[in-house]
């Protein structure tokens, strides 16, 4: 058998080119960053027949010490993603080296305390401010920030009482080298097939939405045909938190709080998983079905 003397980066670029046509643009941009920031620079000098376990271990060691945002060492999640990509590239280049993926610790899910949720609802359950009310909407539907930014009038059926989630707005790296903009906004299909979903609305929310006279083809957040950048909306959320003097949460706390409240109210995990748009019920179970200590105490009391 002839030894493969092709440059390893030939297969790196081949893999990346193939992915361009089979994944979403946002996913491709993420792969592009992993490849060009980590994999290609290290392997640029290697031909395939020179790559062995020692080379792979040196690569893992080098990226494990790399500095990322805020001068922190790159996260285990990023390291795992890089190695998943590398494994796929090794496979198409017929290099048989096993790579053990690092275990990524489960992130702590932050939710509003009852006190913080009450204060937040007081300033977002309003009838004269769409951006604020949409924060309240997210707290009671579990919408992601990109999903609420993409919601339009035609996605809302107030007579039947539901919203259709099928799009998301995200900011991604601009791969157009001729552009002066480093990033760009795209309106794309929902995160996964399961993310396209119908969410029933509580009557109270339907009543308030009816008070807004939305025009056809308008975005819910703005009431116009112009969308709101998720980054801009996140800043509005931060200002609301500062106004009511509560902790510096990320916008995703609304989704986490919604899900945790659903579990406390007795939602079954399958129903909650569908409302959240999770691709696998196991994700819902691992994230949210871990009752807080007070709920555990109440349940334990029922045994005696």
C-alpha positions as CSV (number, residue, x, y, z in Angstrom):
1,X,0.0,0.0,0.0
2,X,1.3,3.4,-1.0
3,X,1.9,5.9,1.8
4,X,-0.3,9.0,1.6
5,X,2.1,11.9,0.9
6,X,-0.6,14.5,0.4
7,X,-0.6,17.5,2.6
8,X,-3.0,17.0,5.5
9,X,-4.5,20.4,4.9
10,X,-5.7,19.2,1.5
11,X,-8.2,17.0,3.4
12,X,-8.9,19.8,5.9
13,X,-10.0,22.0,3.1
14,X,-11.8,19.1,1.3
15,X,-13.8,18.4,4.5
16,X,-14.7,22.1,4.9
17,X,-15.8,22.4,1.2
18,X,-18.0,19.4,1.6
19,X,-19.7,20.8,4.7
20,X,-20.5,24.0,2.9
21,X,-23.3,22.3,1.0
22,X,-24.8,20.1,3.8
23,X,-25.0,22.3,6.9
24,X,-26.6,25.6,7.7
25,X,-24.6,28.8,7.1
26,X,-24.2,29.5,10.8
27,X,-22.9,25.9,11.4
28,X,-20.5,26.3,8.5
29,X,-19.1,29.5,9.9
30,X,-18.5,27.8,13.2
31,X,-16.6,24.9,11.5
32,X,-14.7,27.5,9.4
33,X,-13.5,29.2,12.6
34,X,-12.5,26.0,14.3
35,X,-10.5,24.9,11.2
36,X,-8.8,28.1,10.4
37,X,-8.1,29.2,14.0
38,X,-6.9,25.9,15.3
39,X,-6.5,22.9,12.9
40,X,-5.1,24.4,9.7
41,X,-2.3,26.5,11.4
42,X,-0.9,23.5,13.3
43,X,-1.1,20.9,10.5
44,X,0.0,23.2,7.6
45,X,3.5,21.6,7.6
46,X,2.4,18.0,7.8
47,X,1.9,15.4,5.1
48,X,-0.5,12.6,6.0
49,X,2.0,9.8,6.3
50,X,3.9,11.8,9.0
51,X,0.9,12.2,11.3
52,X,0.9,9.8,14.2
53,X,-0.4,9.6,17.8
54,X,2.5,11.8,19.0
55,X,1.6,14.6,16.5
56,X,-2.1,14.4,17.5
57,X,-1.1,14.5,21.2
58,X,1.1,17.5,20.6
59,X,-1.8,19.2,18.8
60,X,-4.2,18.6,21.7
61,X,-1.6,19.9,24.1
62,X,-1.0,23.0,22.1
63,X,-4.7,24.0,21.7
64,X,-5.4,23.1,25.4
65,X,-3.1,25.9,26.4
66,X,-4.4,28.4,23.8
67,X,-6.0,31.6,25.1
68,X,-9.5,32.5,23.9
69,X,-11.9,35.3,24.8
70,X,-10.9,37.5,27.8
71,X,-7.5,35.7,27.8
72,X,-9.0,32.5,29.2
73,X,-7.8,29.1,28.2
74,X,-10.3,27.7,25.6
75,X,-13.2,25.8,27.1
76,X,-13.5,22.0,27.2
77,X,-16.6,22.4,25.0
78,X,-14.5,24.2,22.3
79,X,-11.7,21.7,22.6
80,X,-14.2,18.8,22.2
81,X,-15.7,20.5,19.1
82,X,-12.3,20.9,17.6
83,X,-11.5,17.2,18.1
84,X,-14.8,16.1,16.7
85,X,-13.9,18.0,13.5
86,X,-10.4,16.6,13.5
87,X,-11.7,13.0,13.9
88,X,-13.9,13.5,10.8
89,X,-10.9,14.9,8.8
90,X,-8.7,12.0,9.9
91,X,-11.4,9.6,8.7
92,X,-11.6,10.9,5.2
93,X,-7.8,11.0,4.9
94,X,-7.6,7.3,6.0
95,X,-5.5,8.1,9.1
96,X,-6.4,5.5,11.7
97,X,-5.8,7.3,15.0
98,X,-8.3,7.1,17.9
99,X,-8.9,10.4,19.7
100,X,-10.6,10.4,23.1
101,X,-12.9,13.3,23.5
102,X,-12.8,15.3,26.8
103,X,-15.8,15.1,29.1
104,X,-17.5,18.5,29.1
105,X,-18.9,19.4,32.5
106,X,-22.6,20.2,32.6
107,X,-23.3,23.9,32.9
108,X,-25.2,25.1,35.8
109,X,-28.6,26.3,34.7
110,X,-29.3,29.8,36.1
111,X,-32.9,30.7,36.7
112,X,-34.7,33.7,38.2
113,X,-35.4,33.6,41.9
114,X,-39.1,34.0,42.8
115,X,-38.3,37.6,43.9
116,X,-36.4,38.5,40.8
117,X,-39.1,37.0,38.5
118,X,-41.7,39.1,40.3
119,X,-39.7,42.3,39.8
120,X,-39.0,41.4,36.2
121,X,-42.7,40.8,35.4
122,X,-43.7,44.1,37.0
123,X,-41.8,46.0,34.3
124,X,-42.3,43.7,31.3
125,X,-46.0,42.8,31.6
126,X,-47.0,46.0,29.8
127,X,-49.2,47.1,27.0
128,X,-47.3,50.0,25.5
129,X,-43.8,48.7,24.9
130,X,-43.4,45.7,22.5
131,X,-39.7,45.0,23.3
132,X,-40.4,44.8,27.0
133,X,-43.5,42.8,26.6
134,X,-41.7,40.3,24.3
135,X,-39.3,39.6,27.2
136,X,-42.4,38.7,29.3
137,X,-43.5,36.6,26.3
138,X,-40.2,34.7,26.4
139,X,-40.6,34.1,30.1
140,X,-43.9,32.3,29.4
141,X,-43.0,30.5,26.1
142,X,-39.3,29.6,26.4
143,X,-38.4,31.4,23.1
144,X,-34.7,31.9,22.3
145,X,-33.6,35.4,21.7
146,X,-33.1,34.8,17.9
147,X,-36.5,33.2,17.7
148,X,-38.4,36.1,19.2
149,X,-36.4,38.6,17.1
150,X,-37.5,36.6,14.0
151,X,-41.2,36.4,14.9
152,X,-43.6,38.2,12.5
153,X,-47.3,38.9,12.6
154,X,-48.1,36.0,10.3
155,X,-46.5,33.6,12.8
156,X,-49.1,34.6,15.5
157,X,-52.6,33.2,15.4
158,X,-54.5,35.0,18.2
159,X,-57.8,33.4,17.3
160,X,-56.5,29.9,17.8
161,X,-54.1,31.1,20.4
162,X,-50.6,30.0,19.3
163,X,-47.4,31.1,17.8
164,X,-45.4,29.3,15.0
165,X,-41.7,29.2,15.6
166,X,-39.9,28.5,12.3
167,X,-37.2,31.2,11.9
168,X,-34.3,32.6,13.9
169,X,-32.1,35.7,13.5
170,X,-28.4,35.3,14.3
171,X,-25.2,37.1,13.9
172,X,-22.4,35.1,12.2
173,X,-18.9,35.7,10.9
174,X,-18.8,37.3,7.5
175,X,-16.7,35.1,5.2
176,X,-16.8,37.6,2.4
177,X,-13.2,38.8,2.2
178,X,-14.2,41.9,0.2
179,X,-16.5,43.2,2.9
180,X,-15.4,45.6,5.6
181,X,-18.0,44.0,8.0
182,X,-16.5,41.3,10.2
183,X,-20.0,39.9,11.0
184,X,-23.4,39.8,9.4
185,X,-27.0,39.2,10.4
186,X,-29.0,36.4,8.8
187,X,-32.6,35.3,9.0
188,X,-32.6,31.5,8.8
189,X,-34.7,28.5,9.5
190,X,-35.0,27.5,13.1
191,X,-32.0,25.9,14.9
192,X,-33.1,22.3,14.2
193,X,-36.1,20.5,12.6
194,X,-37.5,20.1,16.2
195,X,-37.1,23.9,16.7
196,X,-39.9,24.5,14.2
197,X,-42.8,24.2,16.5
198,X,-46.2,25.5,17.6
199,X,-46.5,27.0,21.1
200,X,-49.9,27.6,22.6
201,X,-50.2,31.0,24.3
202,X,-51.7,31.7,27.8
203,X,-54.9,33.7,27.5
204,X,-53.4,36.7,29.4
205,X,-50.7,37.0,26.7
206,X,-53.2,36.7,23.9
207,X,-55.2,39.5,25.4
208,X,-52.2,41.8,25.5
209,X,-51.0,40.9,22.0
210,X,-54.4,41.8,20.7
211,X,-54.0,45.3,22.0
212,X,-51.1,45.8,19.6
213,X,-52.3,46.7,16.2
214,X,-49.5,45.0,14.2
215,X,-49.2,45.7,10.5
216,X,-48.9,42.9,7.9
217,X,-45.4,41.5,7.4
218,X,-44.2,43.3,10.5
219,X,-41.8,41.9,13.1
220,X,-43.3,41.5,16.5
221,X,-40.4,43.2,18.3
222,X,-40.5,46.3,16.3
223,X,-44.0,46.5,14.9
224,X,-42.4,47.4,11.5
225,X,-40.8,45.5,8.6
226,X,-37.4,46.0,10.2
227,X,-36.0,43.3,12.5
228,X,-34.1,44.0,15.7
229,X,-30.5,42.8,16.0
230,X,-30.4,40.1,18.8
231,X,-27.4,42.0,20.2
232,X,-29.4,45.2,20.4
233,X,-32.3,43.3,22.1
234,X,-29.9,41.7,24.6
235,X,-28.7,45.2,25.6
236,X,-32.3,46.3,26.1
237,X,-32.7,43.2,28.4
238,X,-29.6,44.2,30.3
239,X,-31.0,47.7,30.8
240,X,-34.2,46.3,32.2
241,X,-32.2,44.2,34.7
242,X,-30.2,47.2,35.8
243,X,-33.4,49.3,36.2
244,X,-34.9,46.9,38.7
245,X,-31.5,46.1,40.3
246,X,-31.3,42.4,39.9
247,X,-28.4,40.1,39.0
248,X,-26.6,40.3,35.7
249,X,-28.3,37.4,33.9
250,X,-28.0,36.5,30.2
251,X,-31.2,36.6,28.1
252,X,-31.3,32.8,28.1
253,X,-32.3,32.9,31.8
254,X,-35.9,33.5,30.6
255,X,-35.9,30.2,28.7
256,X,-34.4,28.4,31.7
257,X,-36.8,29.9,34.1
258,X,-39.7,29.0,31.9
259,X,-38.6,25.4,31.7
260,X,-37.9,25.1,35.4
261,X,-41.3,26.6,36.3
262,X,-43.0,24.1,33.9
263,X,-41.4,21.2,35.7
264,X,-42.6,22.6,39.0
265,X,-46.1,23.0,37.7
266,X,-46.2,19.3,36.6
267,X,-45.4,19.4,32.9
268,X,-44.3,16.1,31.6
269,X,-40.8,16.1,30.1
270,X,-42.0,15.1,26.6
271,X,-44.5,18.0,26.4
272,X,-41.9,20.4,27.7
273,X,-39.3,19.1,25.2
274,X,-41.6,19.8,22.3
275,X,-42.5,23.3,23.5
276,X,-38.8,24.1,23.9
277,X,-37.9,22.6,20.5
278,X,-35.3,20.2,21.8
279,X,-34.1,17.6,19.4
280,X,-33.9,15.0,22.1
281,X,-36.0,14.6,25.3
282,X,-32.8,13.6,27.1
283,X,-31.5,17.2,26.7
284,X,-34.7,18.4,28.5
285,X,-34.3,15.8,31.2
286,X,-30.6,16.5,31.8
287,X,-31.1,20.3,31.9
288,X,-34.3,20.7,33.9
289,X,-35.6,17.6,35.6
290,X,-33.5,18.1,38.7
291,X,-35.9,19.6,41.2
292,X,-34.8,22.2,43.6
293,X,-34.3,21.3,47.3
294,X,-37.7,22.7,48.4
295,X,-39.6,20.7,45.8
296,X,-37.6,17.6,46.8
297,X,-38.5,18.2,50.4
298,X,-42.3,18.5,49.5
299,X,-42.2,15.3,47.5
300,X,-40.3,13.4,50.3
301,X,-43.0,14.4,52.8
302,X,-45.6,12.7,50.6
303,X,-43.9,9.3,51.4
304,X,-44.9,9.3,55.0
